[in-house]
Amino acid sequence: MAAFLWAGTAIAQELPRPLTDDDFLSFDMKQAAIGHQLFYDPILSGNQNIACAHCHHPDFGTSDGLSLGIGEGGQGLGPDRTPGIGAAKIRKRIPRNSPGLWNLGARDIHTLFHDGRLSISDVYGNRFNSPAQEWLPEGLNSLLAAQALFPLTSQFEMAGNVAENQVTGAVHDRIDKGWPILAKRVRTDPDYGPAIVAAFDEIEATEDISITQIANALAAFMAVEWRSTDSPFDRYLAGDTTALSPHQKRGMNLFYGTAHCSTCHSGPLMSDQEFHALALPSFGPGRTRQWDPYVRDVGRMGESDRLEDAYRFRTPMLRNVALTAPYGHNGAFPDLESMIRHHLNPEKSLSQWTRDMADLPNVPWLQHADFVVWDDKFEMERQRAKIDIAPVELSDEEIHSLVAFLQSLTGTSVETPPFGVPEGFTP
């Protein structure tokens, strides 16, 4: 099949090539099986009360169904997760939306996180530019393995508050000092220790297990479990012209044509992996830097320290996007239609946005800060002034066609992954 839009389109623009096995890194299934168990096990959290799966669960498209998540100290799963009670209750919402984990084992991915603070680079001599700088452990098998390390060191995600446990105390001293404590927990476990020795050729005894094998196992699992290349759109790209409905084809024409979606959502992965400012509504604690005098999130500028990067966020990939609501770096929009309408006219959408569109679990002791940024007129003016995309006029019918196309990006095998949720996992 030719890599162009179907007959009748107003703009003949190339479609991406189909994804193939060659587009993905290869991972060991024995290591993935260990990562599967670790992903759903709270053993990797400081207080052993939260697992990776609490914020990245397949029931919510490998996200959590919330605008801003509830991390360490919370109870339950997804939109029903509560902020905890007593001394264990949360002290802060997670500042950004929990991203989906689809196709993160792709070879071409070079940057991760909403602000791009993790990327492939030799700036520190260890293959990665990361928050751990030169203290990142050696031997990581992928960018995804490096990514897996950082929720473990985050106070509000998995590590816990200072003075609550040995892990978070060590991390407070230096980011890499908590990982050996977690590695010792895992290697002294009677099940994990021998299994890891059997799965990794570079170690001969449980005493040799480090955070490197743990991160590599987690990466292997995520890459294998949530690889998605069998959506109707993927079948269409591979030559099956009947895979999309006429409604979805009209949306595809718009996506790769007059709606200009593919300007940023480009290539086989449907992301340019670059950063763009869309003036999404602000709320929550923000991701403040040490010298920020107030709640805000400057996006890419927080990593690059370049003023031109202010309020820019990474373009997400779009496979299975219909499963990962709410949308935006902070989950500001509850559905695909509202997210599309914001892209078409950010300034108008921002003026019409209401606070009830954000899915924020009730946390009475944090609510005073949830929308405090709106009281700072100068900060709000700065955000409104930074928009990188031009308005596009589309009819309601055309917007609905775009939604239909985005729904065609859902894989047919998402309900039958290689591993699935372990029977022993309890929210």
Secondary structure as UniProt FT lines:
FT   TURN            7..8
FT   HELIX           21..23
FT   HELIX           29..39
FT   HELIX           42..44
FT   TURN            46..47
FT   HELIX           52..54
FT   HELIX           58..60
FT   TURN            61..62
FT   TURN            72..73
FT   HELIX           78..80
FT   HELIX           86..88
FT   TURN            102..105
FT   TURN            107..108
FT   STRAND          111..112
FT   TURN            114..115
FT   STRAND          118..120
FT   TURN            123..124
FT   STRAND          128..129
FT   TURN            131..132
FT   HELIX           133..135
FT   HELIX           143..153
FT   HELIX           155..159
FT   TURN            162..163
FT   HELIX           166..173
FT   HELIX           175..177
FT   HELIX           179..187
FT   TURN            190..191
FT   HELIX           192..199
FT   TURN            201..202
FT   HELIX           206..208
FT   HELIX           211..225
FT   HELIX           232..237
FT   TURN            238..239
FT   TURN            241..242
FT   HELIX           246..255
FT   TURN            256..259
FT   HELIX           261..263
FT   TURN            267..270
FT   STRAND          275..276
FT   TURN            290..291
FT   HELIX           301..304
FT   HELIX           307..309
FT   TURN            310..311
FT   STRAND          312..314
FT   TURN            319..320
FT   HELIX           321..323
FT   TURN            328..331
FT   HELIX           336..344
FT   HELIX           346..352
FT   HELIX           355..357
FT   TURN            364..366
FT   HELIX           367..370
FT   HELIX           372..375
FT   HELIX           377..385
FT   HELIX           396..407
FT   TURN            408..409
FT   TURN            412..415
FT   TURN            423..424
//
